[in-house]
């Protein structure tokens, strides 16, 4: 897995009454205030700029410019959802495409070989194809029920998530309905990290919500690494040779 890809992905919420820039500021501040040990495990915060489908390109651009500036100042990663021309216009670190957006291979040609490119996948077959076509990481979901976005298919749950994580070697990010309380479960299913919207934008204190997510991600990651190390050794202490993680 790509250790440089952060484990916490914050997706902007531009629905009526939400404050996307305020949430991004709070998240970046919480990440900066987290202990060095937590940041070392969770990596840089990833902020994905996503706007409503009926938003204009100009609206998306203005939001992306502000988010990109905040991320650059804080050392965070900035990605743009769907609108790859906006990603190029603001010099974002990359983008993310869904099932109804540009095909992954085309998106890779648009962004170039060095950009981060995320792709949405729900099955092992789609996941493998996306990786072969140039995806840097996969967003997998909905993992749980969510009210953030309409028209989503049935939740995959941990078992569905594990079916995808077991099929690819790139980082898998679990999305939809993920809360701090569910972080351990999704990482145990093989996820590299989580993407959240309402867990932060709908929180009374977005900064505290991010702090809790980072803490859970750091703790769960350490536990999974410990379990992997234990599985990688025989009972007599000799390294295993069966390739089990």
For each residue, the residues with C-beta under 8 A, 3 or more apart:
1: 5 169 170 171 192
2: 5 136 137 170 171
3: 43
4: 43 44
5: 1 2 43 46 77 116 136 137 171 192 193
6: 9 42 43 44 45 46 76 77 193
7: 41 42 43 192 193 194 217 221
8: 31 42 45 46 193 194 196 210 213 214 217
9: 6 46 47 48 79 139 173 175 193 194 195 196
10: 23 24 27 45 46 47 48 195 196 197 200 210
11: 47 48 50 81 175 195 196 197
12: 20 23 24 47 48 49 50 51 63 67 197 201
13: 18 20 23 148 197 198 200 201 202
14: 18 20 50 51 52 55 63
15: 18 52
16:
17:
18: 13 14 15 23 201
19: 22 23 201
20: 12 13 14 23 24 63 67 201
21: 24 25 63 66 67 70
22: 19 25 26 206
23: 10 12 13 18 19 20 26 27 200 201 206
24: 10 12 20 21 27 28 47 67 70 71
25: 21 22 28 29 70
26: 22 23 29 30 200 205 206 207 210
27: 10 23 24 30 31 45 47 200 206 207 210
28: 24 25 31 32 45 47 70 71 74 76
29: 25 26 32 33 207
30: 26 27 33 34 206 207 208 210 211 214
31: 8 27 28 34 39 44 45 74 76 210 214
32: 28 29 74
33: 29 30 211
34: 30 31 38 39 42 211 214 215
35: 38 39
36: 39 40
37: 40 41 218
38: 34 35 41 42 214 215 218
39: 31 34 35 36 42 43 214
40: 36 37
41: 7 37 38 217 218 221 222
42: 6 7 8 34 38 39 193 214 217 218 221
43: 3 4 5 6 7 39
44: 4 6 31 75 76 77
45: 6 8 10 27 28 31 71 74 76 77 210
46: 5 6 8 9 10 76 77 79 193
47: 9 10 11 12 24 27 28 67 70 71 76 77 78 79
48: 9 10 11 12 79 80 81 96 118 195
49: 12 60 63 64 67 68 78 79 80 81 86 92
50: 11 12 14 81 82 197
51: 12 14 55 59 60 63 81 83
52: 14 15 55
53:
54:
55: 14 51 52 59 60
56: 59 60
57: 60 61 83 85 86
58: 61 62
59: 51 55 56 62 63
60: 49 51 55 56 57 63 64 80 83 86
61: 57 58 64 65 86 89 90
62: 58 59 65 66
63: 12 14 20 21 49 51 59 60 66 67
64: 49 60 61 67 68 78 80 86 87 89 90 92
65: 61 62 68 69 90
66: 21 62 63 69 70
67: 12 20 21 24 47 49 63 64 70 71 78
68: 49 64 65 71 72 78 90 91 92
69: 65 66 72 73
70: 21 24 25 28 47 66 67 73 74 76
71: 24 28 45 47 67 68 74 75 76 77 78 93
72: 68 69 75 76 78
73: 69 70
74: 28 31 32 45 70 71
75: 44 71 72
76: 6 28 31 44 45 46 47 70 71 72
77: 5 6 44 45 46 47 71 93 94 116
78: 47 49 64 67 68 71 72 90 92 93
79: 9 46 47 48 49 87 92 93 94 95 96 116 118
80: 48 49 60 64 83 84 86 87 90 92 94 95 96
81: 11 48 49 50 51 95 96 98
82: 50 95 96 97 98 101
83: 51 57 60 80 86 87 95
84: 80 87 88 95 97 102 107 110 111
85: 57 88 89 110
86: 49 57 60 61 64 80 83 89 90 92
87: 64 79 80 83 84 90 92 94 95 111 115
88: 84 85 91 92 110 111
89: 61 64 85 86
90: 61 64 65 68 78 80 86 87
91: 68 88
92: 49 64 68 78 79 80 86 87 88 95
93: 71 77 78 79 115 116
94: 77 79 80 87 111 115 116 117 118 136
95: 79 80 81 82 83 84 87 92 107 111 115 116 117 118
96: 48 79 80 81 82 117 118 119 120 139
97: 82 84 101 102 103 104 107 117 118 119 120
98: 81 82 101 119 120
99: 120
100:
101: 82 97 98 107
102: 84 97 106 107 110
103: 97 106 107 133
104: 97 107 108 117 119 129 130 133 134 135
105: 108 109 133 134
106: 102 103 109 110
107: 84 95 97 101 102 103 104 110 111 117 119 134
108: 104 105 111 112 113 117 133 134 135
109: 105 106 112
110: 84 85 88 102 106 107
111: 84 87 88 94 95 107 108 115 117
112: 108 109 115
113: 108
114:
115: 87 93 94 95 111 112 136
116: 5 77 79 93 94 95 136 137
117: 94 95 96 97 104 107 108 111 134 135 136 137
118: 48 79 94 95 96 97 135 136 137 138 139 173
119: 96 97 98 104 107 130 133 135 137 138 139
120: 96 97 98 99 138 139 140 141
121: 126 127 130 138 139 140 164
122: 126 140 141 153 156 160 164
123: 126 127 163 164
124: 127 128 163 164 166 167 168
125: 128 129 167
126: 121 122 123 129 130
127: 121 123 124 130 131 138 140 164 167 168 172
128: 124 125 131 132 167 168
129: 104 125 126 132 133
130: 104 119 121 126 127 133 135 138
131: 127 128 134 135 138 168 169 170
132: 128 129
133: 103 104 105 108 119 129 130
134: 104 105 107 108 117 131
135: 104 108 117 118 119 130 131 138 170
136: 2 5 94 115 116 117 118 170 171
137: 2 5 116 117 118 119 170 171 172 173 192
138: 118 119 120 121 127 130 131 135 164 168 170 171 172 173
139: 9 96 118 119 120 121 172 173 175 195
140: 120 121 122 127 143 156 161 164 165 172 173 174 175 191
141: 120 122 152 155 156 174 175 176 177 195
142: 145 146 152 153 154 155 156 175 176 177
143: 140 155 156 157 158 160 161 174 175 176 177 178 182 186
144: 155 157 176 177 178 182
145: 142 155 176 177
146: 142 149 152 176 177 197 198
147: 198
148: 13 176 197 198
149: 146 152 176 197
150:
151:
152: 141 142 146 149 176
153: 122 142
154: 142
155: 141 142 143 144 145 160 176 177
156: 122 140 141 142 143 159 160 161 164
157: 143 144 160 161
158: 143 161 162 185 186 188 189
159: 156 162 163 189
160: 122 143 155 156 157 163 164
161: 140 143 156 157 158 164 165 172 174 186 189 190 191
162: 158 159 165 166 189 190
163: 123 124 159 160 166 167
164: 121 122 123 124 127 138 140 156 160 161 167 168 172
165: 140 161 162 168 172 189 190 191
166: 124 162 163 190
167: 124 125 127 128 163 164
168: 124 127 128 131 138 164 165 172
169: 1 131
170: 1 2 131 135 136 137 138
171: 1 2 5 136 137 138 192 193
172: 127 137 138 139 140 161 164 165 168 190 191 192
173: 9 118 137 138 139 140 191 192 193 194 195
174: 140 141 143 161 178 186 189 191 193 194 195
175: 9 11 139 140 141 142 143 178 194 195 196
176: 141 142 143 144 145 146 148 149 152 155
177: 141 142 143 144 145 146 155 182
178: 143 144 174 175 182 183 186 194 195 196 199
179: 182 183 196 199
180: 183 199 209 212 213 215 216
181: 216
182: 143 144 177 178 179 185 186
183: 178 179 180 186 187 194 213 216 217 220
184: 187 188 216 219 220 223
185: 158 182 188 189
186: 143 158 161 174 178 182 183 189 191 194
187: 183 184 190 191 217 220 221 223 224
188: 158 184 185 220 224
189: 158 159 161 162 165 174 185 186
190: 161 162 165 166 172 187
191: 140 161 165 172 173 174 186 187 194
192: 1 5 7 137 171 172 173
193: 5 6 7 8 9 42 46 171 173 174 217
194: 7 8 9 173 174 175 178 183 186 191 213 217
195: 9 10 11 48 139 141 173 174 175 178
196: 8 9 10 11 175 178 179 199 200 213
197: 10 11 12 13 50 146 148 149 200 201
198: 13 146 147 148 201 202
199: 178 179 180 196 202 203 209 213
200: 10 13 23 26 27 196 197 203 206 209 210 213
201: 12 13 18 19 20 23 197 198 206
202: 13 198 199
203: 199 200 206 208 209
204:
205: 26 208 209
206: 22 23 26 27 30 200 201 203 209 210
207: 26 27 29 30 210 211
208: 30 203 205 211 212
209: 180 199 200 203 205 206 212 213
210: 8 10 26 27 30 31 45 200 206 207 213 214
211: 30 33 34 207 208 214 215
212: 180 208 209 215 216
213: 8 180 183 194 196 199 200 209 210 216 217
214: 8 30 31 34 38 39 42 210 211 217 218
215: 34 38 180 211 212 218 219
216: 180 181 183 184 212 213 219 220
217: 7 8 41 42 183 187 193 194 213 214 220 221
218: 37 38 41 42 214 215 221 222
219: 184 215 216 222 223
220: 183 184 187 188 216 217 223 224
221: 7 41 42 187 217 218 224 225
222: 41 218 219 225 226
223: 184 187 219 220 226 227
224: 187 188 220 221 227 228
225: 221 222 228 229
226: 222 223 229 230
227: 223 224 230 231
228: 224 225 231 232 245
229: 225 226 232 233
230: 226 227 233
231: 227 228 240 244 245
232: 228 229 239 240 244 245
233: 229 230 237 238 239 240
234: 237 238 239 240
235:
236:
237: 233 234
238: 233 234
239: 232 233 234
240: 231 232 233 234 243 244
241:
242:
243: 240
244: 231 232 240
245: 228 231 232
